């Protein structure tokens, strides 16, 4: 079973940036999801195993960038122009090869808080 571990969250002011990391035990397609307090978990972004294909939700398109470094077994989510509504716990999980279906389990997540 592919193991994933998120890190990099924190507190940032609106308009600021953060970079999240997702370290994995086995190369695979990976997606980022987030869950704000009292809301359902939602898809944020995904990347296939070789980095050649990516997807973004409309709410983050143009502000967030997903990438991967397979030499470091790490997926990154660069988050720019952060807004208070981006506040959530962020999770990474394994995705299908077509990066449209989540097939992995959830980790502990990493908290991102954007202050206004």
DRENTORKOL-3810 file (N, C-alpha, C; in nm, 4 decimals):
REM DRENTORKOL-3810
@n.u->0.0848; n.v->-0.1188; n.w->0.0000; ca.u->0.0000; ca.v->0.0000; ca.w->0.0000; c.u->0.0890; c.v->0.1246; c.w->0.0000
@n.u->0.0553; n.v->0.2186; n.w->-0.0886; ca.u->0.1333; ca.v->0.3412; ca.w->-0.0993; c.u->0.1091; c.v->0.4279; c.w->0.0242
@n.u->0.2174; n.v->0.4702; n.w->0.0863; ca.u->0.2099; ca.v->0.5572; ca.w->0.2031; c.u->0.2395; c.v->0.7008; c.w->0.1603
@n.u->0.1591; n.v->0.7948; n.w->0.2114; ca.u->0.1764; ca.v->0.9362; ca.w->0.1794; c.u->0.1769; c.v->1.0168; c.w->0.3087
@n.u->0.2594; n.v->1.1215; n.w->0.3144; ca.u->0.2650; ca.v->1.2043; ca.w->0.4337; c.u->0.2747; c.v->1.3503; c.w->0.3937
@n.u->0.1796; n.v->1.4311; n.w->0.4436; ca.u->0.1731; ca.v->1.5725; ca.w->0.4107; c.u->0.2528; c.v->1.6572; c.w->0.5103
@n.u->0.3033; n.v->1.7701; n.w->0.4619; ca.u->0.3716; ca.v->1.8665; ca.w->0.5487; c.u->0.3712; c.v->2.0022; c.w->0.4809
@n.u->0.4084; n.v->2.1047; n.w->0.5569; ca.u->0.4256; ca.v->2.2373; ca.w->0.4997; c.u->0.3171; c.v->2.3380; c.w->0.5302
@n.u->0.2134; n.v->2.2966; n.w->0.6006; ca.u->0.1068; ca.v->2.3904; ca.w->0.6332; c.u->0.1520; c.v->2.4955; c.w->0.7333
@n.u->0.0654; n.v->2.5932; n.w->0.7547; ca.u->0.0970; ca.v->2.6977; ca.w->0.8506; c.u->-0.0019; c.v->2.8115; c.w->0.8432
@n.u->0.0353; n.v->2.9217; n.w->0.9093; ca.u->-0.0472; ca.v->3.0420; ca.w->0.9122; c.u->0.0151; c.v->3.1461; c.w->0.8200
@n.u->-0.0649; n.v->3.2032; n.w->0.7329; ca.u->-0.0148; ca.v->3.3029; ca.w->0.6382; c.u->-0.1221; c.v->3.4097; c.w->0.6184
@n.u->-0.0779; n.v->3.5309; n.w->0.5858; ca.u->-0.1742; ca.v->3.6371; ca.w->0.5588; c.u->-0.2291; c.v->3.6249; c.w->0.4175
@n.u->-0.3468; n.v->3.6790; n.w->0.3991; ca.u->-0.4071; ca.v->3.6801; ca.w->0.2653; c.u->-0.3113; c.v->3.7448; c.w->0.1658
@n.u->-0.3009; n.v->3.6830; n.w->0.0492; ca.u->-0.2078; ca.v->3.7304; ca.w->-0.0522; c.u->-0.0727; c.v->3.6634; c.w->-0.0459
@n.u->-0.0473; n.v->3.5907; n.w->0.0610; ca.u->0.0803; ca.v->3.5230; ca.w->0.0794; c.u->0.0877; c.v->3.3888; c.w->0.0092
@n.u->0.1966; n.v->3.3178; n.w->0.0343; ca.u->0.2225; ca.v->3.1897; ca.w->-0.0315; c.u->0.2662; c.v->3.0841; c.w->0.0687
@n.u->0.2387; n.v->2.9603; n.w->0.0333; ca.u->0.2862; ca.v->2.8444; ca.w->0.1075; c.u->0.3146; c.v->2.7343; c.w->0.0081
@n.u->0.4062; n.v->2.6444; n.w->0.0443; ca.u->0.4293; ca.v->2.5261; ca.w->-0.0371; c.u->0.4092; c.v->2.4024; c.w->0.0488
@n.u->0.3157; n.v->2.3204; n.w->0.0073; ca.u->0.2903; ca.v->2.1944; ca.w->0.0747; c.u->0.3703; c.v->2.0833; c.w->0.0085
@n.u->0.4064; n.v->1.9839; n.w->0.0888; ca.u->0.4784; ca.v->1.8679; ca.w->0.0382; c.u->0.4032; c.v->1.7411; c.w->0.0733
@n.u->0.4125; n.v->1.6441; n.w->-0.0155; ca.u->0.3520; ca.v->1.5128; ca.w->0.0064; c.u->0.4590; c.v->1.4104; c.w->-0.0294
@n.u->0.5121; n.v->1.3449; n.w->0.0727; ca.u->0.6163; ca.v->1.2470; ca.w->0.0502; c.u->0.5510; c.v->1.1109; c.w->0.0334
@n.u->0.5915; n.v->1.0351; n.w->-0.0668; ca.u->0.5285; ca.v->0.9073; ca.w->-0.0950; c.u->0.6289; c.v->0.7937; c.w->-0.0935
@n.u->0.5757; n.v->0.6725; n.w->-0.0686; ca.u->0.6619; ca.v->0.5554; ca.w->-0.0577; c.u->0.6789; c.v->0.4838; c.w->-0.1912
@n.u->0.5872; n.v->0.5099; n.w->-0.2848; ca.u->0.5894; ca.v->0.4407; ca.w->-0.4133; c.u->0.5361; c.v->0.5356; c.w->-0.5192
@n.u->0.6046; n.v->0.5468; n.w->-0.6314; ca.u->0.5653; ca.v->0.6409; ca.w->-0.7362; c.u->0.4252; c.v->0.6104; c.w->-0.7879
@n.u->0.3397; n.v->0.7125; n.w->-0.7920; ca.u->0.2028; ca.v->0.6953; ca.w->-0.8387; c.u->0.1438; c.v->0.8324; c.w->-0.8686
@n.u->0.0268; n.v->0.8327; n.w->-0.9300; ca.u->-0.0466; ca.v->0.9575; ca.w->-0.9459; c.u->-0.0983; c.v->1.0004; c.w->-0.8085
@n.u->-0.0947; n.v->1.1304; n.w->-0.7835; ca.u->-0.1316; ca.v->1.1830; ca.w->-0.6510; c.u->-0.2205; c.v->1.3056; c.w->-0.6655
@n.u->-0.3144; n.v->1.3165; n.w->-0.5747; ca.u->-0.4012; ca.v->1.4336; ca.w->-0.5726; c.u->-0.3977; c.v->1.5031; c.w->-0.4381
@n.u->-0.4252; n.v->1.6338; n.w->-0.4414; ca.u->-0.4433; ca.v->1.7116; ca.w->-0.3193; c.u->-0.5918; c.v->1.7402; c.w->-0.3015
@n.u->-0.6363; n.v->1.7303; n.w->-0.1775; ca.u->-0.7736; ca.v->1.7597; ca.w->-0.1402; c.u->-0.7700; c.v->1.8503; c.w->-0.0176
@n.u->-0.8815; n.v->1.9136; n.w->0.0134; ca.u->-0.8859; ca.v->1.9956; ca.w->0.1342; c.u->-1.0240; c.v->1.9879; c.w->0.1962
@n.u->-1.0257; n.v->2.0115; n.w->0.3278; ca.u->-1.1522; ca.v->2.0106; ca.w->0.4001; c.u->-1.1530; c.v->2.1258; c.w->0.4983
@n.u->-1.2421; n.v->2.2196; n.w->0.4751; ca.u->-1.2606; ca.v->2.3306; ca.w->0.5669; c.u->-1.3558; c.v->2.2884; c.w->0.6778
@n.u->-1.3493; n.v->2.3567; n.w->0.7892; ca.u->-1.4332; ca.v->2.3228; ca.w->0.9029; c.u->-1.5805; c.v->2.3250; c.w->0.8640
@n.u->-1.6505; n.v->2.2174; n.w->0.8938; ca.u->-1.7927; ca.v->2.2089; ca.w->0.8671; c.u->-1.8300; c.v->2.1841; c.w->0.7225
@n.u->-1.7305; n.v->2.1590; n.w->0.6391; ca.u->-1.7584; ca.v->2.1365; ca.w->0.4971; c.u->-1.7060; c.v->2.0008; c.w->0.4528
@n.u->-1.7522; n.v->1.9587; n.w->0.3364; ca.u->-1.7066; ca.v->1.8315; ca.w->0.2821; c.u->-1.5656; c.v->1.8468; c.w->0.2223
@n.u->-1.4945; n.v->1.7360; n.w->0.2173; ca.u->-1.3627; ca.v->1.7365; ca.w->0.1560; c.u->-1.3796; c.v->1.7583; c.w->0.0052
@n.u->-1.2908; n.v->1.8409; n.w->-0.0520; ca.u->-1.3035; ca.v->1.8704; ca.w->-0.1939; c.u->-1.1699; c.v->1.8525; c.w->-0.2649
@n.u->-1.1794; n.v->1.8247; n.w->-0.3928; ca.u->-1.0617; ca.v->1.8084; ca.w->-0.4777; c.u->-0.9964; c.v->1.9447; c.w->-0.5007
@n.u->-0.8614; n.v->1.9451; n.w->-0.5002; ca.u->-0.7856; ca.v->2.0675; ca.w->-0.5279; c.u->-0.7040; c.v->2.0529; c.w->-0.6558
@n.u->-0.6224; n.v->1.9488; n.w->-0.6632; ca.u->-0.5326; ca.v->1.9341; ca.w->-0.7776; c.u->-0.4806; c.v->1.7914; c.w->-0.7823
@n.u->-0.4325; n.v->1.7502; n.w->-0.8992; ca.u->-0.3755; ca.v->1.6168; ca.w->-0.9136; c.u->-0.2686; c.v->1.6171; c.w->-1.0211
@n.u->-0.1785; n.v->1.5192; n.w->-1.0110; ca.u->-0.0694; ca.v->1.5064; ca.w->-1.1070; c.u->-0.0452; c.v->1.3585; c.w->-1.1332
@n.u->-0.0155; n.v->1.3245; n.w->-1.2596; ca.u->0.0070; ca.v->1.1836; ca.w->-1.2886; c.u->0.1494; c.v->1.1428; c.w->-1.2497
@n.u->0.1839; n.v->1.0180; n.w->-1.2713; ca.u->0.3081; ca.v->0.9638; ca.w->-1.2149; c.u->0.4347; c.v->1.0242; c.w->-1.2757
@n.u->0.4281; n.v->1.0692; n.w->-1.4012; ca.u->0.5495; ca.v->1.1273; ca.w->-1.4597; c.u->0.5446; c.v->1.2798; c.w->-1.4650
@n.u->0.4393; n.v->1.3386; n.w->-1.4112; ca.u->0.4284; ca.v->1.4842; ca.w->-1.4069; c.u->0.3800; c.v->1.5477; c.w->-1.5344
@n.u->0.3456; n.v->1.4664; n.w->-1.6344; ca.u->0.3069; ca.v->1.5204; ca.w->-1.7634; c.u->0.1629; c.v->1.5660; c.w->-1.7738
@n.u->0.0811; n.v->1.5307; n.w->-1.6767; ca.u->-0.0602; ca.v->1.5673; ca.w->-1.6783; c.u->-0.1012; c.v->1.6169; c.w->-1.5411
@n.u->-0.1746; n.v->1.7288; n.w->-1.5390; ca.u->-0.2208; ca.v->1.7866; ca.w->-1.4130; c.u->-0.3670; c.v->1.8296; c.w->-1.4250
@n.u->-0.4330; n.v->1.8421; n.w->-1.3109; ca.u->-0.5706; ca.v->1.8924; ca.w->-1.3040; c.u->-0.5816; c.v->1.9876; c.w->-1.1865
@n.u->-0.6714; n.v->2.0855; n.w->-1.1980; ca.u->-0.6964; ca.v->2.1806; ca.w->-1.0899; c.u->-0.8458; c.v->2.2062; c.w->-1.0774
@n.u->-0.8886; n.v->2.2350; n.w->-0.9555; ca.u->-1.0255; ca.v->2.2814; ca.w->-0.9386; c.u->-1.0333; c.v->2.4262; c.w->-0.9857
@n.u->-1.1516; n.v->2.4689; n.w->-1.0221; ca.u->-1.1685; ca.v->2.6063; ca.w->-1.0708; c.u->-1.1310; c.v->2.7079; c.w->-0.9635
@n.u->-1.1500; n.v->2.6727; n.w->-0.8386; ca.u->-1.1257; ca.v->2.7679; ca.w->-0.7305; c.u->-0.9774; c.v->2.7982; c.w->-0.7084
@n.u->-0.8886; n.v->2.7114; n.w->-0.7564; ca.u->-0.7452; ca.v->2.7340; ca.w->-0.7347; c.u->-0.6679; c.v->2.7538; c.w->-0.8643
@n.u->-0.7323; n.v->2.7328; n.w->-0.9768; ca.u->-0.6640; ca.v->2.7431; ca.w->-1.1057; c.u->-0.6037; c.v->2.8824; c.w->-1.1218
@n.u->-0.4780; n.v->2.8855; n.w->-1.1611; ca.u->-0.4088; ca.v->3.0128; ca.w->-1.1789; c.u->-0.3387; c.v->3.0619; c.w->-1.0539
@n.u->-0.3689; n.v->3.0021; n.w->-0.9385; ca.u->-0.3049; ca.v->3.0427; ca.w->-0.8129; c.u->-0.2179; c.v->2.9316; c.w->-0.7551
@n.u->-0.2601; n.v->2.8072; n.w->-0.7738; ca.u->-0.1869; ca.v->2.6920; ca.w->-0.7204; c.u->-0.1173; c.v->2.6184; c.w->-0.8348
@n.u->-0.0021; n.v->2.5601; n.w->-0.8034; ca.u->0.0713; ca.v->2.4796; ca.w->-0.9011; c.u->0.1155; c.v->2.3500; c.w->-0.8362
@n.u->0.0815; n.v->2.2389; n.w->-0.8994; ca.u->0.1237; ca.v->2.1088; ca.w->-0.8506; c.u->0.2444; c.v->2.0630; c.w->-0.9324
@n.u->0.3388; n.v->1.9985; n.w->-0.8652; ca.u->0.4571; ca.v->1.9468; ca.w->-0.9337; c.u->0.5079; c.v->1.8267; c.w->-0.8553
@n.u->0.6065; n.v->1.7584; n.w->-0.9128; ca.u->0.6622; ca.v->1.6437; ca.w->-0.8427; c.u->0.8102; c.v->1.6320; c.w->-0.8703
@n.u->0.8802; n.v->1.5754; n.w->-0.7742; ca.u->1.0223; ca.v->1.5448; ca.w->-0.7866; c.u->1.0355; c.v->1.3972; c.w->-0.7510
@n.u->1.0373; n.v->1.3125; n.w->-0.8510; ca.u->1.0411; ca.v->1.1684; ca.w->-0.8243; c.u->1.1752; c.v->1.1245; c.w->-0.7653
@n.u->1.2779; n.v->1.2029; n.w->-0.7844; ca.u->1.4069; ca.v->1.1701; ca.w->-0.7222; c.u->1.3991; c.v->1.1867; c.w->-0.5702
@n.u->1.3098; n.v->1.2754; n.w->-0.5252; ca.u->1.2895; ca.v->1.2979; ca.w->-0.3817; c.u->1.1607; c.v->1.2352; c.w->-0.3304
@n.u->1.0914; n.v->1.1626; n.w->-0.4172; ca.u->0.9646; ca.v->1.0984; ca.w->-0.3778; c.u->0.8675; c.v->1.1989; c.w->-0.3169
@n.u->0.8573; n.v->1.3147; n.w->-0.3782; ca.u->0.7762; ca.v->1.4212; ca.w->-0.3195; c.u->0.6915; c.v->1.4913; c.w->-0.4248
@n.u->0.5676; n.v->1.5190; n.w->-0.3861; ca.u->0.4749; ca.v->1.6007; ca.w->-0.4634; c.u->0.4666; c.v->1.7360; c.w->-0.3936
@n.u->0.4636; n.v->1.8434; n.w->-0.4705; ca.u->0.4523; ca.v->1.9769; ca.w->-0.4127; c.u->0.3221; c.v->2.0443; c.w->-0.4575
@n.u->0.2683; n.v->2.1273; n.w->-0.3685; ca.u->0.1572; ca.v->2.2140; ca.w->-0.4065; c.u->0.1985; c.v->2.3561; c.w->-0.3688
@n.u->0.2367; n.v->2.4332; n.w->-0.4686; ca.u->0.2732; ca.v->2.5728; ca.w->-0.4475; c.u->0.1454; c.v->2.6558; c.w->-0.4496
@n.u->0.1181; n.v->2.7234; n.w->-0.3400; ca.u->-0.0059; ca.v->2.7995; ca.w->-0.3259; c.u->0.0277; c.v->2.9480; c.w->-0.3162
@n.u->-0.0138; n.v->3.0236; n.w->-0.4148; ca.u->0.0108; ca.v->3.1674; ca.w->-0.4190; c.u->-0.1215; c.v->3.2437; c.w->-0.4099
@n.u->-0.1125; n.v->3.3719; n.w->-0.3800; ca.u->-0.2314; ca.v->3.4582; ca.w->-0.3714; c.u->-0.3378; c.v->3.3946; c.w->-0.2823
@n.u->-0.2960; n.v->3.3481; n.w->-0.1669; ca.u->-0.3875; ca.v->3.2764; ca.w->-0.0784; c.u->-0.4979; c.v->3.3672; c.w->-0.0267
@n.u->-0.6133; n.v->3.3063; n.w->-0.0093; ca.u->-0.7338; ca.v->3.3758; ca.w->0.0367; c.u->-0.7829; c.v->3.3111; c.w->0.1652
@n.u->-0.8574; n.v->3.3851; n.w->0.2456; ca.u->-0.9116; ca.v->3.3228; ca.w->0.3681; c.u->-0.9928; c.v->3.1965; c.w->0.3387
@n.u->-1.0598; n.v->3.1919; n.w->0.2252; ca.u->-1.1397; ca.v->3.0737; ca.w->0.1917; c.u->-1.0538; c.v->2.9529; c.w->0.1552
@n.u->-0.9228; n.v->2.9691; n.w->0.1454; ca.u->-0.8337; ca.v->2.8548; ca.w->0.1253; c.u->-0.8002; c.v->2.7856; c.w->0.2567
@n.u->-0.8432; n.v->2.8435; n.w->0.3676; ca.u->-0.8186; ca.v->2.7837; ca.w->0.4986; c.u->-0.8849; c.v->2.6471; c.w->0.5061
@n.u->-0.8063; n.v->2.5456; n.w->0.5391; ca.u->-0.8559; ca.v->2.4080; ca.w->0.5433; c.u->-0.7426; c.v->2.3160; c.w->0.5868
@n.u->-0.7791; n.v->2.1925; n.w->0.6141; ca.u->-0.6792; ca.v->2.0867; ca.w->0.6286; c.u->-0.6590; c.v->2.0269; c.w->0.4895
@n.u->-0.5350; n.v->2.0202; n.w->0.4474; ca.u->-0.5015; ca.v->1.9703; ca.w->0.3142; c.u->-0.4472; c.v->1.8281; c.w->0.3247
@n.u->-0.4965; n.v->1.7428; n.w->0.2361; ca.u->-0.4583; ca.v->1.6022; ca.w->0.2329; c.u->-0.4076; c.v->1.5652; c.w->0.0943
@n.u->-0.3145; n.v->1.4708; n.w->0.0891; ca.u->-0.2800; ca.v->1.4119; ca.w->-0.0400; c.u->-0.3207; c.v->1.2647; c.w->-0.0360
@n.u->-0.3491; n.v->1.2122; n.w->-0.1520; ca.u->-0.3937; ca.v->1.0743; ca.w->-0.1631; c.u->-0.3602; c.v->1.0215; c.w->-0.3013
@n.u->-0.3475; n.v->0.8923; n.w->-0.3103; ca.u->-0.3180; ca.v->0.8293; ca.w->-0.4375; c.u->-0.4380; c.v->0.8435; c.w->-0.5304
@n.u->-0.4090; n.v->0.8651; n.w->-0.6595; ca.u->-0.5123; ca.v->0.8785; ca.w->-0.7612; c.u->-0.4972; c.v->0.7674; c.w->-0.8650
@n.u->-0.6031; n.v->0.7483; n.w->-0.9436; ca.u->-0.5949; ca.v->0.6585; ca.w->-1.0575; c.u->-0.4976; c.v->0.7169; c.w->-1.1601
@n.u->-0.4549; n.v->0.6351; n.w->-1.2539; ca.u->-0.3597; ca.v->0.6799; ca.w->-1.3557; c.u->-0.4155; c.v->0.7948; c.w->-1.4394
@n.u->-0.5476; n.v->0.7990; n.w->-1.4529; ca.u->-0.6123; ca.v->0.9067; ca.w->-1.5290; c.u->-0.6401; c.v->1.0301; c.w->-1.4433
@n.u->-0.5948; n.v->1.0278; n.w->-1.3193; ca.u->-0.6057; ca.v->1.1355; ca.w->-1.2188; c.u->-0.7465; c.v->1.1929; c.w->-1.2053
@n.u->-0.8475; n.v->1.1073; n.w->-1.2177; ca.u->-0.9843; ca.v->1.1541; ca.w->-1.1981; c.u->-1.0577; c.v->1.0768; c.w->-1.0895
@n.u->-0.9899; n.v->0.9791; n.w->-1.0298; ca.u->-1.0530; ca.v->0.9003; ca.w->-0.9227; c.u->-0.9517; c.v->0.8826; c.w->-0.8098
@n.u->-0.9966; n.v->0.9103; n.w->-0.6888; ca.u->-0.9092; ca.v->0.8857; ca.w->-0.5731; c.u->-0.9177; c.v->0.7379; c.w->-0.5378
@n.u->-0.8020; n.v->0.6734; n.w->-0.5243; ca.u->-0.8004; ca.v->0.5313; ca.w->-0.4922; c.u->-0.7226; c.v->0.5042; c.w->-0.3640
@n.u->-0.6648; n.v->0.6073; n.w->-0.3040; ca.u->-0.5855; ca.v->0.5875; ca.w->-0.1828; c.u->-0.6620; c.v->0.6231; c.w->-0.0568
@n.u->-0.5951; n.v->0.6048; n.w->0.0550; ca.u->-0.6523; ca.v->0.6390; ca.w->0.1846; c.u->-0.6077; c.v->0.7792; c.w->0.2256
@n.u->-0.6595; n.v->0.8242; n.w->0.3399; ca.u->-0.6250; ca.v->0.9585; ca.w->0.3884; c.u->-0.5159; c.v->0.9515; c.w->0.4933
@n.u->-0.4286; n.v->1.0519; n.w->0.4919; ca.u->-0.3302; ca.v->1.0672; ca.w->0.5979; c.u->-0.3796; c.v->1.1649; c.w->0.7021
@n.u->-0.2847; n.v->1.2193; n.w->0.7792; ca.u->-0.3207; ca.v->1.3127; ca.w->0.8857; c.u->-0.3564; c.v->1.4507; c.w->0.8336
@n.u->-0.3045; n.v->1.4860; n.w->0.7190; ca.u->-0.3283; ca.v->1.6179; ca.w->0.6627; c.u->-0.2383; c.v->1.7235; c.w->0.7239
@n.u->-0.2411; n.v->1.8417; n.w->0.6641; ca.u->-0.1643; ca.v->1.9547; ca.w->0.7160; c.u->-0.2532; c.v->2.0795; c.w->0.7119
@n.u->-0.2559; n.v->2.1526; n.w->0.8216; ca.u->-0.3459; ca.v->2.2664; ca.w->0.8360; c.u->-0.2895; c.v->2.3900; c.w->0.7676
@n.u->-0.3728; n.v->2.4525; n.w->0.6857; ca.u->-0.3396; ca.v->2.5809; ca.w->0.6247; c.u->-0.4411; c.v->2.6833; c.w->0.6744
@n.u->-0.3918; n.v->2.7911; n.w->0.7321; ca.u->-0.4793; ca.v->2.8971; ca.w->0.7814; c.u->-0.4373; c.v->3.0289; c.w->0.7176
@n.u->-0.5332; n.v->3.0931; n.w->0.6502; ca.u->-0.5071; ca.v->3.2203; ca.w->0.5828; c.u->-0.5860; c.v->3.3287; c.w->0.6551
@n.u->-0.5141; n.v->3.4245; n.w->0.7110; ca.u->-0.5805; ca.v->3.5315; ca.w->0.7845; c.u->-0.6074; c.v->3.6508; c.w->0.6928
@n.u->-0.7166; n.v->3.7201; n.w->0.7217; ca.u->-0.7541; ca.v->3.8346; ca.w->0.6371; c.u->-0.6926; c.v->3.9636; c.w->0.6875
END
